[in-house]
């Protein structure tokens, strides 16, 4: 398995093709890059491609989200 940062994969393949192979909209790729989300593209030996996001655990909720949960 090969692990490639999303930004590098997009440089090599473009946002549209990346979105297509991951099964998401191109706008999702654009937004992830714009917000510097830590996403890795995993290229498996059999040629399948998937992605994973690296996030801290536990992740902190934004104040608006936590307000909704406590109301």
PyMOL Python script that loads the backbone (N, CA, C, O; Angstrom):
from pymol import cmd

cmd.read_pdbstr("""\
ATOM      1  N   UNK A   1       0.848  -1.169   0.000  1.00  0.00           N
ATOM      2  CA  UNK A   1       0.000   0.000   0.000  1.00  0.00           C
ATOM      3  C   UNK A   1       0.896   1.235   0.000  1.00  0.00           C
ATOM      4  O   UNK A   1       1.930   1.289   0.665  1.00  0.00           O
ATOM      5  N   UNK A   2       0.454   2.223  -0.775  1.00  0.00           N
ATOM      6  CA  UNK A   2       1.180   3.480  -0.870  1.00  0.00           C
ATOM      7  C   UNK A   2       0.299   4.591  -0.293  1.00  0.00           C
ATOM      8  O   UNK A   2      -0.884   4.677  -0.624  1.00  0.00           O
ATOM      9  N   UNK A   3       0.864   5.431   0.559  1.00  0.00           N
ATOM     10  CA  UNK A   3       0.132   6.534   1.175  1.00  0.00           C
ATOM     11  C   UNK A   3       0.648   7.846   0.594  1.00  0.00           C
ATOM     12  O   UNK A   3       1.843   8.139   0.640  1.00  0.00           O
ATOM     13  N   UNK A   4      -0.287   8.632   0.044  1.00  0.00           N
ATOM     14  CA  UNK A   4       0.070   9.891  -0.610  1.00  0.00           C
ATOM     15  C   UNK A   4      -0.807  11.000  -0.024  1.00  0.00           C
ATOM     16  O   UNK A   4      -2.024  10.831   0.058  1.00  0.00           O
ATOM     17  N   UNK A   5      -0.225  12.122   0.381  1.00  0.00           N
ATOM     18  CA  UNK A   5      -1.063  13.245   0.836  1.00  0.00           C
ATOM     19  C   UNK A   5      -2.015  13.675  -0.286  1.00  0.00           C
ATOM     20  O   UNK A   5      -1.653  13.644  -1.462  1.00  0.00           O
ATOM     21  N   UNK A   6      -3.215  14.069   0.083  1.00  0.00           N
ATOM     22  CA  UNK A   6      -4.225  14.468  -0.900  1.00  0.00           C
ATOM     23  C   UNK A   6      -3.691  15.538  -1.842  1.00  0.00           C
ATOM     24  O   UNK A   6      -3.918  15.463  -3.049  1.00  0.00           O
ATOM     25  N   UNK A   7      -2.989  16.529  -1.313  1.00  0.00           N
ATOM     26  CA  UNK A   7      -2.485  17.619  -2.150  1.00  0.00           C
ATOM     27  C   UNK A   7      -1.558  17.103  -3.254  1.00  0.00           C
ATOM     28  O   UNK A   7      -1.611  17.591  -4.383  1.00  0.00           O
ATOM     29  N   UNK A   8      -0.715  16.127  -2.938  1.00  0.00           N
ATOM     30  CA  UNK A   8       0.194  15.558  -3.940  1.00  0.00           C
ATOM     31  C   UNK A   8      -0.573  14.736  -4.969  1.00  0.00           C
ATOM     32  O   UNK A   8      -0.281  14.796  -6.163  1.00  0.00           O
ATOM     33  N   UNK A   9      -1.555  13.968  -4.500  1.00  0.00           N
ATOM     34  CA  UNK A   9      -2.351  13.159  -5.428  1.00  0.00           C
ATOM     35  C   UNK A   9      -3.092  14.062  -6.407  1.00  0.00           C
ATOM     36  O   UNK A   9      -3.169  13.767  -7.600  1.00  0.00           O
ATOM     37  N   UNK A  10      -3.641  15.175  -5.893  1.00  0.00           N
ATOM     38  CA  UNK A  10      -4.369  16.116  -6.749  1.00  0.00           C
ATOM     39  C   UNK A  10      -3.425  16.772  -7.759  1.00  0.00           C
ATOM     40  O   UNK A  10      -3.807  16.980  -8.911  1.00  0.00           O
ATOM     41  N   UNK A  11      -2.210  17.097  -7.347  1.00  0.00           N
ATOM     42  CA  UNK A  11      -1.241  17.674  -8.292  1.00  0.00           C
ATOM     43  C   UNK A  11      -0.984  16.729  -9.462  1.00  0.00           C
ATOM     44  O   UNK A  11      -0.838  17.172 -10.602  1.00  0.00           O
ATOM     45  N   UNK A  12      -0.929  15.444  -9.184  1.00  0.00           N
ATOM     46  CA  UNK A  12      -0.637  14.453 -10.214  1.00  0.00           C
ATOM     47  C   UNK A  12      -1.850  14.101 -11.071  1.00  0.00           C
ATOM     48  O   UNK A  12      -1.703  13.803 -12.256  1.00  0.00           O
ATOM     49  N   UNK A  13      -3.067  14.134 -10.475  1.00  0.00           N
ATOM     50  CA  UNK A  13      -4.244  13.625 -11.176  1.00  0.00           C
ATOM     51  C   UNK A  13      -5.356  14.646 -11.388  1.00  0.00           C
ATOM     52  O   UNK A  13      -6.271  14.395 -12.172  1.00  0.00           O
ATOM     53  N   UNK A  14      -5.302  15.781 -10.713  1.00  0.00           N
ATOM     54  CA  UNK A  14      -6.344  16.788 -10.838  1.00  0.00           C
ATOM     55  C   UNK A  14      -7.487  16.542  -9.864  1.00  0.00           C
ATOM     56  O   UNK A  14      -7.692  15.420  -9.400  1.00  0.00           O
ATOM     57  N   UNK A  15      -8.230  17.605  -9.558  1.00  0.00           N
ATOM     58  CA  UNK A  15      -9.323  17.506  -8.591  1.00  0.00           C
ATOM     59  C   UNK A  15     -10.473  16.648  -9.102  1.00  0.00           C
ATOM     60  O   UNK A  15     -11.033  15.853  -8.347  1.00  0.00           O
ATOM     61  N   UNK A  16     -10.830  16.795 -10.362  1.00  0.00           N
ATOM     62  CA  UNK A  16     -11.972  16.046 -10.906  1.00  0.00           C
ATOM     63  C   UNK A  16     -11.724  14.545 -10.895  1.00  0.00           C
ATOM     64  O   UNK A  16     -12.586  13.777 -10.466  1.00  0.00           O
ATOM     65  N   UNK A  17     -10.562  14.123 -11.359  1.00  0.00           N
ATOM     66  CA  UNK A  17     -10.226  12.694 -11.384  1.00  0.00           C
ATOM     67  C   UNK A  17     -10.113  12.136  -9.964  1.00  0.00           C
ATOM     68  O   UNK A  17     -10.558  11.019  -9.698  1.00  0.00           O
ATOM     69  N   UNK A  18      -9.523  12.905  -9.060  1.00  0.00           N
ATOM     70  CA  UNK A  18      -9.408  12.491  -7.660  1.00  0.00           C
ATOM     71  C   UNK A  18     -10.792  12.291  -7.060  1.00  0.00           C
ATOM     72  O   UNK A  18     -11.046  11.289  -6.392  1.00  0.00           O
ATOM     73  N   UNK A  19     -11.681  13.240  -7.298  1.00  0.00           N
ATOM     74  CA  UNK A  19     -13.049  13.132  -6.793  1.00  0.00           C
ATOM     75  C   UNK A  19     -13.741  11.898  -7.361  1.00  0.00           C
ATOM     76  O   UNK A  19     -14.439  11.184  -6.641  1.00  0.00           O
ATOM     77  N   UNK A  20     -13.548  11.656  -8.629  1.00  0.00           N
ATOM     78  CA  UNK A  20     -14.182  10.507  -9.289  1.00  0.00           C
ATOM     79  C   UNK A  20     -13.736   9.183  -8.666  1.00  0.00           C
ATOM     80  O   UNK A  20     -14.572   8.330  -8.370  1.00  0.00           O
ATOM     81  N   UNK A  21     -12.435   9.003  -8.466  1.00  0.00           N
ATOM     82  CA  UNK A  21     -11.949   7.729  -7.927  1.00  0.00           C
ATOM     83  C   UNK A  21     -12.320   7.546  -6.452  1.00  0.00           C
ATOM     84  O   UNK A  21     -12.433   6.418  -5.973  1.00  0.00           O
ATOM     85  N   UNK A  22     -12.508   8.664  -5.733  1.00  0.00           N
ATOM     86  CA  UNK A  22     -12.883   8.567  -4.317  1.00  0.00           C
ATOM     87  C   UNK A  22     -14.402   8.551  -4.110  1.00  0.00           C
ATOM     88  O   UNK A  22     -14.878   8.300  -3.003  1.00  0.00           O
ATOM     89  N   UNK A  23     -15.155   8.819  -5.174  1.00  0.00           N
ATOM     90  CA  UNK A  23     -16.605   8.777  -5.063  1.00  0.00           C
ATOM     91  C   UNK A  23     -17.205   9.980  -4.356  1.00  0.00           C
ATOM     92  O   UNK A  23     -18.219   9.861  -3.669  1.00  0.00           O
ATOM     93  N   UNK A  24     -16.574  11.147  -4.523  1.00  0.00           N
ATOM     94  CA  UNK A  24     -17.075  12.383  -3.923  1.00  0.00           C
ATOM     95  C   UNK A  24     -17.170  13.443  -5.018  1.00  0.00           C
ATOM     96  O   UNK A  24     -16.707  13.235  -6.139  1.00  0.00           O
ATOM     97  N   UNK A  25     -17.774  14.578  -4.678  1.00  0.00           N
ATOM     98  CA  UNK A  25     -17.825  15.702  -5.610  1.00  0.00           C
ATOM     99  C   UNK A  25     -16.495  16.422  -5.635  1.00  0.00           C
ATOM    100  O   UNK A  25     -15.746  16.393  -4.658  1.00  0.00           O
ATOM    101  N   UNK A  26     -16.199  17.073  -6.758  1.00  0.00           N
ATOM    102  CA  UNK A  26     -14.973  17.845  -6.900  1.00  0.00           C
ATOM    103  C   UNK A  26     -14.920  18.946  -5.854  1.00  0.00           C
ATOM    104  O   UNK A  26     -13.841  19.285  -5.369  1.00  0.00           O
ATOM    105  N   UNK A  27     -16.074  19.511  -5.498  1.00  0.00           N
ATOM    106  CA  UNK A  27     -16.104  20.582  -4.498  1.00  0.00           C
ATOM    107  C   UNK A  27     -15.625  20.099  -3.127  1.00  0.00           C
ATOM    108  O   UNK A  27     -15.075  20.883  -2.353  1.00  0.00           O
ATOM    109  N   UNK A  28     -15.828  18.817  -2.823  1.00  0.00           N
ATOM    110  CA  UNK A  28     -15.343  18.263  -1.552  1.00  0.00           C
ATOM    111  C   UNK A  28     -13.816  18.227  -1.527  1.00  0.00           C
ATOM    112  O   UNK A  28     -13.196  18.486  -0.496  1.00  0.00           O
ATOM    113  N   UNK A  29     -13.222  17.905  -2.667  1.00  0.00           N
ATOM    114  CA  UNK A  29     -11.760  17.900  -2.769  1.00  0.00           C
ATOM    115  C   UNK A  29     -11.234  19.320  -2.621  1.00  0.00           C
ATOM    116  O   UNK A  29     -10.273  19.565  -1.891  1.00  0.00           O
ATOM    117  N   UNK A  30     -11.870  20.249  -3.318  1.00  0.00           N
ATOM    118  CA  UNK A  30     -11.471  21.654  -3.257  1.00  0.00           C
ATOM    119  C   UNK A  30     -11.544  22.194  -1.826  1.00  0.00           C
ATOM    120  O   UNK A  30     -10.631  22.878  -1.365  1.00  0.00           O
ATOM    121  N   UNK A  31     -12.631  21.883  -1.138  1.00  0.00           N
ATOM    122  CA  UNK A  31     -12.819  22.362   0.233  1.00  0.00           C
ATOM    123  C   UNK A  31     -11.777  21.758   1.176  1.00  0.00           C
ATOM    124  O   UNK A  31     -11.238  22.456   2.034  1.00  0.00           O
ATOM    125  N   UNK A  32     -11.495  20.472   1.018  1.00  0.00           N
ATOM    126  CA  UNK A  32     -10.491  19.818   1.868  1.00  0.00           C
ATOM    127  C   UNK A  32      -9.122  20.470   1.680  1.00  0.00           C
ATOM    128  O   UNK A  32      -8.389  20.673   2.647  1.00  0.00           O
ATOM    129  N   UNK A  33      -8.783  20.794   0.440  1.00  0.00           N
ATOM    130  CA  UNK A  33      -7.501  21.444   0.173  1.00  0.00           C
ATOM    131  C   UNK A  33      -7.487  22.872   0.714  1.00  0.00           C
ATOM    132  O   UNK A  33      -6.498  23.307   1.303  1.00  0.00           O
ATOM    133  N   UNK A  34      -8.580  23.596   0.514  1.00  0.00           N
ATOM    134  CA  UNK A  34      -8.667  24.983   0.965  1.00  0.00           C
ATOM    135  C   UNK A  34      -8.496  25.100   2.474  1.00  0.00           C
ATOM    136  O   UNK A  34      -7.872  26.039   2.969  1.00  0.00           O
ATOM    137  N   UNK A  35      -9.062  24.132   3.203  1.00  0.00           N
ATOM    138  CA  UNK A  35      -9.011  24.174   4.666  1.00  0.00           C
ATOM    139  C   UNK A  35      -7.842  23.371   5.239  1.00  0.00           C
ATOM    140  O   UNK A  35      -7.776  23.131   6.445  1.00  0.00           O
ATOM    141  N   UNK A  36      -6.927  22.961   4.369  1.00  0.00           N
ATOM    142  CA  UNK A  36      -5.712  22.225   4.774  1.00  0.00           C
ATOM    143  C   UNK A  36      -6.026  21.019   5.651  1.00  0.00           C
ATOM    144  O   UNK A  36      -5.334  20.755   6.634  1.00  0.00           O
ATOM    145  N   UNK A  37      -7.078  20.290   5.281  1.00  0.00           N
ATOM    146  CA  UNK A  37      -7.403  19.084   6.045  1.00  0.00           C
ATOM    147  C   UNK A  37      -6.333  18.028   5.781  1.00  0.00           C
ATOM    148  O   UNK A  37      -5.817  17.917   4.669  1.00  0.00           O
ATOM    149  N   UNK A  38      -6.012  17.265   6.802  1.00  0.00           N
ATOM    150  CA  UNK A  38      -4.965  16.245   6.709  1.00  0.00           C
ATOM    151  C   UNK A  38      -5.578  14.951   6.184  1.00  0.00           C
ATOM    152  O   UNK A  38      -6.026  14.098   6.950  1.00  0.00           O
ATOM    153  N   UNK A  39      -5.587  14.829   4.864  1.00  0.00           N
ATOM    154  CA  UNK A  39      -6.182  13.674   4.200  1.00  0.00           C
ATOM    155  C   UNK A  39      -5.091  12.950   3.429  1.00  0.00           C
ATOM    156  O   UNK A  39      -4.319  13.568   2.696  1.00  0.00           O
ATOM    157  N   UNK A  40      -5.036  11.638   3.600  1.00  0.00           N
ATOM    158  CA  UNK A  40      -4.108  10.800   2.849  1.00  0.00           C
ATOM    159  C   UNK A  40      -4.886   9.924   1.887  1.00  0.00           C
ATOM    160  O   UNK A  40      -5.950   9.406   2.225  1.00  0.00           O
ATOM    161  N   UNK A  41      -4.349   9.763   0.687  1.00  0.00           N
ATOM    162  CA  UNK A  41      -4.919   8.851  -0.303  1.00  0.00           C
ATOM    163  C   UNK A  41      -4.148   7.545  -0.196  1.00  0.00           C
ATOM    164  O   UNK A  41      -2.918   7.535  -0.237  1.00  0.00           O
ATOM    165  N   UNK A  42      -4.870   6.457  -0.061  1.00  0.00           N
ATOM    166  CA  UNK A  42      -4.265   5.139   0.065  1.00  0.00           C
ATOM    167  C   UNK A  42      -4.437   4.386  -1.251  1.00  0.00           C
ATOM    168  O   UNK A  42      -5.562   4.139  -1.686  1.00  0.00           O
ATOM    169  N   UNK A  43      -3.328   4.022  -1.880  1.00  0.00           N
ATOM    170  CA  UNK A  43      -3.359   3.261  -3.115  1.00  0.00           C
ATOM    171  C   UNK A  43      -2.937   1.839  -2.764  1.00  0.00           C
ATOM    172  O   UNK A  43      -1.780   1.595  -2.423  1.00  0.00           O
ATOM    173  N   UNK A  44      -3.877   0.905  -2.848  1.00  0.00           N
ATOM    174  CA  UNK A  44      -3.621  -0.487  -2.463  1.00  0.00           C
ATOM    175  C   UNK A  44      -2.951  -1.256  -3.597  1.00  0.00           C
ATOM    176  O   UNK A  44      -2.991  -0.843  -4.756  1.00  0.00           O
ATOM    177  N   UNK A  45      -2.342  -2.371  -3.246  1.00  0.00           N
ATOM    178  CA  UNK A  45      -1.640  -3.221  -4.211  1.00  0.00           C
ATOM    179  C   UNK A  45      -2.541  -3.667  -5.353  1.00  0.00           C
ATOM    180  O   UNK A  45      -2.074  -3.818  -6.482  1.00  0.00           O
ATOM    181  N   UNK A  46      -3.836  -3.882  -5.078  1.00  0.00           N
ATOM    182  CA  UNK A  46      -4.764  -4.340  -6.119  1.00  0.00           C
ATOM    183  C   UNK A  46      -5.313  -3.183  -6.965  1.00  0.00           C
ATOM    184  O   UNK A  46      -6.167  -3.393  -7.826  1.00  0.00           O
ATOM    185  N   UNK A  47      -4.821  -1.961  -6.718  1.00  0.00           N
ATOM    186  CA  UNK A  47      -5.223  -0.809  -7.505  1.00  0.00           C
ATOM    187  C   UNK A  47      -6.387  -0.020  -6.943  1.00  0.00           C
ATOM    188  O   UNK A  47      -6.726   1.040  -7.470  1.00  0.00           O
ATOM    189  N   UNK A  48      -7.007  -0.516  -5.882  1.00  0.00           N
ATOM    190  CA  UNK A  48      -8.112   0.237  -5.287  1.00  0.00           C
ATOM    191  C   UNK A  48      -7.560   1.466  -4.561  1.00  0.00           C
ATOM    192  O   UNK A  48      -6.437   1.475  -4.057  1.00  0.00           O
ATOM    193  N   UNK A  49      -8.394   2.492  -4.531  1.00  0.00           N
ATOM    194  CA  UNK A  49      -7.977   3.762  -3.932  1.00  0.00           C
ATOM    195  C   UNK A  49      -9.024   4.198  -2.919  1.00  0.00           C
ATOM    196  O   UNK A  49     -10.225   4.140  -3.184  1.00  0.00           O
ATOM    197  N   UNK A  50      -8.557   4.632  -1.762  1.00  0.00           N
ATOM    198  CA  UNK A  50      -9.441   5.183  -0.746  1.00  0.00           C
ATOM    199  C   UNK A  50      -8.692   6.316  -0.045  1.00  0.00           C
ATOM    200  O   UNK A  50      -7.499   6.521  -0.272  1.00  0.00           O
ATOM    201  N   UNK A  51      -9.398   7.037   0.798  1.00  0.00           N
ATOM    202  CA  UNK A  51      -8.768   8.147   1.511  1.00  0.00           C
ATOM    203  C   UNK A  51      -9.141   8.082   2.980  1.00  0.00           C
ATOM    204  O   UNK A  51     -10.182   7.544   3.357  1.00  0.00           O
ATOM    205  N   UNK A  52      -8.265   8.645   3.799  1.00  0.00           N
ATOM    206  CA  UNK A  52      -8.531   8.725   5.233  1.00  0.00           C
ATOM    207  C   UNK A  52      -8.088  10.090   5.723  1.00  0.00           C
ATOM    208  O   UNK A  52      -7.102  10.653   5.246  1.00  0.00           O
ATOM    209  N   UNK A  53      -8.841  10.615   6.694  1.00  0.00           N
ATOM    210  CA  UNK A  53      -8.495  11.900   7.283  1.00  0.00           C
ATOM    211  C   UNK A  53      -7.883  11.671   8.652  1.00  0.00           C
ATOM    212  O   UNK A  53      -8.405  10.895   9.453  1.00  0.00           O
ATOM    213  N   UNK A  54      -6.794  12.337   8.913  1.00  0.00           N
ATOM    214  CA  UNK A  54      -6.111  12.237  10.197  1.00  0.00           C
ATOM    215  C   UNK A  54      -6.604  13.396  11.063  1.00  0.00           C
ATOM    216  O   UNK A  54      -6.413  14.563  10.719  1.00  0.00           O
ATOM    217  N   UNK A  55      -7.241  13.065  12.189  1.00  0.00           N
ATOM    218  CA  UNK A  55      -7.780  14.078  13.093  1.00  0.00           C
ATOM    219  C   UNK A  55      -7.398  13.737  14.521  1.00  0.00           C
ATOM    220  O   UNK A  55      -7.235  12.566  14.864  1.00  0.00           O
ATOM    221  N   UNK A  56      -7.258  14.751  15.349  1.00  0.00           N
ATOM    222  CA  UNK A  56      -6.976  14.501  16.755  1.00  0.00           C
ATOM    223  C   UNK A  56      -8.154  13.778  17.428  1.00  0.00           C
ATOM    224  O   UNK A  56      -9.307  13.936  17.027  1.00  0.00           O
ATOM    225  N   UNK A  57      -7.844  13.005  18.432  1.00  0.00           N
ATOM    226  CA  UNK A  57      -8.893  12.350  19.208  1.00  0.00           C
ATOM    227  C   UNK A  57      -8.717  12.727  20.662  1.00  0.00           C
ATOM    228  O   UNK A  57      -7.597  12.630  21.162  1.00  0.00           O
ATOM    229  N   UNK A  58      -9.701  13.132  21.345  1.00  0.00           N
ATOM    230  CA  UNK A  58     -11.019  13.454  20.791  1.00  0.00           C
ATOM    231  C   UNK A  58     -10.954  14.778  20.048  1.00  0.00           C
ATOM    232  O   UNK A  58     -10.201  15.677  20.423  1.00  0.00           O
ATOM    233  N   UNK A  59     -11.753  14.889  18.987  1.00  0.00           N
ATOM    234  CA  UNK A  59     -11.744  16.147  18.246  1.00  0.00           C
ATOM    235  C   UNK A  59     -12.583  17.173  18.997  1.00  0.00           C
ATOM    236  O   UNK A  59     -13.594  16.835  19.611  1.00  0.00           O
ATOM    237  N   UNK A  60     -12.159  18.408  18.941  1.00  0.00           N
ATOM    238  CA  UNK A  60     -12.879  19.473  19.626  1.00  0.00           C
ATOM    239  C   UNK A  60     -14.054  19.912  18.764  1.00  0.00           C
ATOM    240  O   UNK A  60     -13.920  20.054  17.549  1.00  0.00           O
ATOM    241  N   UNK A  61     -15.195  20.126  19.387  1.00  0.00           N
ATOM    242  CA  UNK A  61     -16.351  20.641  18.675  1.00  0.00           C
ATOM    243  C   UNK A  61     -16.239  22.151  18.567  1.00  0.00           C
ATOM    244  O   UNK A  61     -15.727  22.813  19.469  1.00  0.00           O
ATOM    245  N   UNK A  62     -16.723  22.691  17.448  1.00  0.00           N
ATOM    246  CA  UNK A  62     -16.799  24.134  17.321  1.00  0.00           C
ATOM    247  C   UNK A  62     -17.838  24.643  18.305  1.00  0.00           C
ATOM    248  O   UNK A  62     -18.753  23.905  18.670  1.00  0.00           O
ATOM    249  N   UNK A  63     -17.718  25.878  18.736  1.00  0.00           N
ATOM    250  CA  UNK A  63     -18.633  26.408  19.762  1.00  0.00           C
ATOM    251  C   UNK A  63     -20.086  26.342  19.309  1.00  0.00           C
ATOM    252  O   UNK A  63     -20.962  26.086  20.135  1.00  0.00           O
ATOM    253  N   UNK A  64     -20.374  26.565  18.029  1.00  0.00           N
ATOM    254  CA  UNK A  64     -21.760  26.494  17.562  1.00  0.00           C
ATOM    255  C   UNK A  64     -22.288  25.065  17.620  1.00  0.00           C
ATOM    256  O   UNK A  64     -23.465  24.851  17.909  1.00  0.00           O
ATOM    257  N   UNK A  65     -21.427  24.088  17.349  1.00  0.00           N
ATOM    258  CA  UNK A  65     -21.840  22.701  17.416  1.00  0.00           C
ATOM    259  C   UNK A  65     -22.087  22.281  18.859  1.00  0.00           C
ATOM    260  O   UNK A  65     -23.062  21.585  19.141  1.00  0.00           O
ATOM    261  N   UNK A  66     -21.221  22.692  19.770  1.00  0.00           N
ATOM    262  CA  UNK A  66     -21.392  22.302  21.155  1.00  0.00           C
ATOM    263  C   UNK A  66     -22.615  22.973  21.756  1.00  0.00           C
ATOM    264  O   UNK A  66     -23.274  22.387  22.615  1.00  0.00           O
ATOM    265  N   UNK A  67     -22.941  24.210  21.317  1.00  0.00           N
ATOM    266  CA  UNK A  67     -24.144  24.893  21.777  1.00  0.00           C
ATOM    267  C   UNK A  67     -25.397  24.118  21.371  1.00  0.00           C
ATOM    268  O   UNK A  67     -26.342  24.001  22.150  1.00  0.00           O
ATOM    269  N   UNK A  68     -25.398  23.593  20.155  1.00  0.00           N
ATOM    270  CA  UNK A  68     -26.541  22.831  19.674  1.00  0.00           C
ATOM    271  C   UNK A  68     -26.690  21.541  20.460  1.00  0.00           C
ATOM    272  O   UNK A  68     -27.805  21.130  20.780  1.00  0.00           O
ATOM    273  N   UNK A  69     -25.571  20.903  20.771  1.00  0.00           N
ATOM    274  CA  UNK A  69     -25.633  19.625  21.501  1.00  0.00           C
ATOM    275  C   UNK A  69     -26.088  19.800  22.942  1.00  0.00           C
ATOM    276  O   UNK A  69     -26.714  18.902  23.506  1.00  0.00           O
ATOM    277  N   UNK A  70     -25.787  20.932  23.539  1.00  0.00           N
ATOM    278  CA  UNK A  70     -26.160  21.127  24.943  1.00  0.00           C
ATOM    279  C   UNK A  70     -27.521  21.777  25.115  1.00  0.00           C
ATOM    280  O   UNK A  70     -28.044  21.834  26.228  1.00  0.00           O
ATOM    281  N   UNK A  71     -28.100  22.268  24.027  1.00  0.00           N
ATOM    282  CA  UNK A  71     -29.417  22.924  24.122  1.00  0.00           C
ATOM    283  C   UNK A  71     -30.542  21.925  24.141  1.00  0.00           C
ATOM    284  O   UNK A  71     -31.709  22.310  24.217  1.00  0.00           O
TER     285      UNK A  71
END
""", "prot")
cmd.dss("prot")
cmd.show_as("cartoon", "prot")
cmd.util.cbc("prot")
cmd.orient("prot")
